[in-house]
Amino acid sequence: MTKIEYTYTTANVTIKQYFATAKIMVKREMYMRRKFSKTVAMMCVCGVALTGCGGNGGGSASSTEPASQAEQEQTIEKEQTSTAVAAIAYEFAGKDAEKAGYAEGTVTFTAPEKGNYSLYWSDDNGALEGYYEIAQMELASENASESFSFAYHTAIPADATKIIAVTEGSDALTVEGAVAVYDIPQEKQLGYKSTDAVYTFNSYSDIHIDEEHWGEAPAYWWEYSEKHWADALDYATKNNVDFIVSSGDQVTNANFDTLDKEWKAFHYILSQSDYVNPIYESNGNHELRQDGVVPEEMQAFMIGTGLNSDIQTVADQKPYYSFTEPKTGDLFIVMALETGYRPAKYDEFSNEQLDWVESLIKENYGKGKNIFLIQHALMSGYGPGDDLETPYYGGSIDTTLESAVRFKEILETYKDIVWISGHSHETFELGYNYTNNDGNACNMIHNSSVANPTHVTDGEIDYTFNENMSQGYLVQTFEKAILFNGANLCDQKIYPAYSYIIDGNTSKSGEAEDVVGKTTLEVTAGNVRSIIANTRTVLGVYYEYSSYNQYQQLKKTYYQYKDADIDAMTDEQRSSAYDELSKGIAKLNSTVANVQRILNNEPIVLEEEIEEVAEEEQAVTREKPVTVKLHYHRPDGKYTDWSVWMWGTGDGTDNAFTGKDDNGVYLEYKADVDVEQLGFIIRTQEWTKDFDGDQYIDLRNVTTETLDVYVESGVEGYTVK
């Protein structure tokens, strides 16, 4: 007897019969209309296998002899097969089976035709953009089934309302073009759209910029680390995340003599990317790889990253810090390995650091905000990141060490926090990505590696480089849920099987507006073009400060205005652009100056004083004239007949070039103390202009007696060196 079960599919609002032993799905309504009378259909529902029923479909009697039992069963199988359709069933499992957004359970796909199929998360229209398939299924025979299981705490994505099955290789990843559709029950859907996220961030780890053999064989240890870091920044930019958190090992530090070059490479790639938001780094074991120079390595980390970009934090010379997400007040505690390269042997956390961590958690725990703990090294046999019973990675924290015992107590006491680690590089596919130790500890998430996710081959870690593999999380924070979406940063796609959900608790509390003081001076289009050019130069000169929020904010403002139609701006818009950029430059200059004070063991300018310094620098009044040395370069090298028409507060004058240098030609012009905007036009005596328009050199923030300005033929603006 054929067993008949029923599943409900809302896509076509019909009840479908699932024939378990034959693994055939038929539409009950179609089956009844074609071959069976109402009575026979009712008997089938009761589990009686029948065929034909002696009728001709119209209710008239038949004169033929009844078919044998075997013939009837053969006829039923044939009829069922001819009307079978593909179907998806989903059985949710685990203690979270009834909770919204939790994917744990088994998805079963059945199809009447053999072949290769792919399953995708889908909205009401088609497959979610930016996601890999849930699974690829190869059905080797007709009417076959195959299943895929989601693990503990895996997530149903924001925006997902369905699962669709399509023929492998199909370009039509739509609900309409799918061979089967499963409607996720309303109560199981996450309940949020991606646009509902209060904030988002990327969680990365083990970037491993590697320049041990500088100039000879870059990326000796991690062959694709620089490419993958650029990929990670591009992914962050395209997702417009609010910030990036890195769990450590930004550099490799195989040789202390080249450590500074690794930090420069890390920052140069960051500065050249289109990413303009903050980045917060944790101190990993590779930052301290050379045991004999730990203090020097620690300072390189603190100065290089700027910690939380509060200059007082940098001046305190402690490698751990915290920051709050501005829209919610969610707390991020960024810990640091303090002792050296070997967490398996060293007590990596001082009592001072652990006291600080626990105090911060106690102060904020249970107060309607999420608390994230960023700490690089996983613990051997405990939590995520490696196999618990037979660890593959030998460099994890020894849990018997005194500081490790206390750290573990924190994780088990405050079970609502989220600990984000890295260190082992083990690829998402190994499945060691999330655990809460069966509810006995907090939520623990392990990052793979930006530089090179590792696999296990013959029971050992396999470090084979893969140009097209780099992994990290895209984290979406909703009011009541946090989604860690595991992604391949090269393909820029999310793995459905390696995306996790954690219960969250936050709300938007409002953002403090950054009030920019408006200048009382008239700002021309030339002034704005001038300061945009200045900003570009400042960002280039100070690229090693790209981890500092002050740099990233100035870069963000620069991106806002660099391609704007300056001439079409209103007076108020030009004034706003000028003030935002000038204030940003002043802030970055103050930060750079403070870092130099720290390096020279001098007192810093406190954070609250920086605003005052910025305002004073913006409104600075020169006490002496300034000599502007204008350098001019033409690619053709022809400077005959070219001169510069220049003016300050009075009429303009013609000024000839007076000297030559490696750049081209130059002249010197002394501007009086009351000249705030020095106008210039490079032209011939017949008034053929090199650039069609008046240009202005901004002298308002100049405090030196000489200013070197460089002008390129045919290019608007200038640079200052």
Salt bridges, closest charged atoms under 4 A:
GLU5 OE2 - LYS3 NZ 2.83
GLU29 OE2 - ARG33 NH2 3.29
GLU79 OE2 - LYS35 NZ 3.88
ASP96 OD1 - LYS99 NZ 3.88
ASP96 OD2 - HIS153 NE2 3.97
ASP183 OD1 - LYS162 NZ 2.39
ASP206 OD1 - HIS208 NE2 3.50
ASP206 OD1 - HIS425 NE2 3.06
GLU212 OE1 - HIS213 NE2 3.84
ASP231 OD2 - LYS227 NZ 2.77
ASP234 OD2 - LYS238 NZ 3.15
ASP242 OD1 - LYS327 NZ 3.13
ASP249 OD2 - HIS208 NE2 3.43
ASP249 OD2 - HIS376 NE2 3.27
ASP291 OD2 - ARG342 NH1 3.12
GLU352 OE2 - LYS318 NZ 3.37
ASP355 OD1 - ARG406 NH2 2.48
GLU358 OE1 - ARG406 NH2 3.51
ASP503 OD2 - LYS99 NZ 2.71
ASP514 OD1 - LYS583 NZ 3.58
ASP563 OD2 - LYS562 NZ 3.04
ASP567 OD1 - ARG529 NH1 3.25
ASP571 OD1 - ARG574 NH2 2.50
GLU611 OE1 - LYS583 NZ 3.47
GLU611 OE2 - LYS587 NZ 2.96
ASP636 OD2 - ARG634 NH2 3.09
ASP654 OD1 - ARG683 NH2 3.00
ASP661 OD2 - HIS631 ND1 2.81
ASP690 OD2 - ARG634 NH1 3.37
ASP698 OD1 - ARG700 NE 3.27
GLU705 OE2 - LYS624 NZ 3.39
ASP708 OD1 - HIS631 NE2 2.78
GLU712 OE2 - HIS633 ND1 2.92
GLU716 OE2 - ARG529 NE 1.82
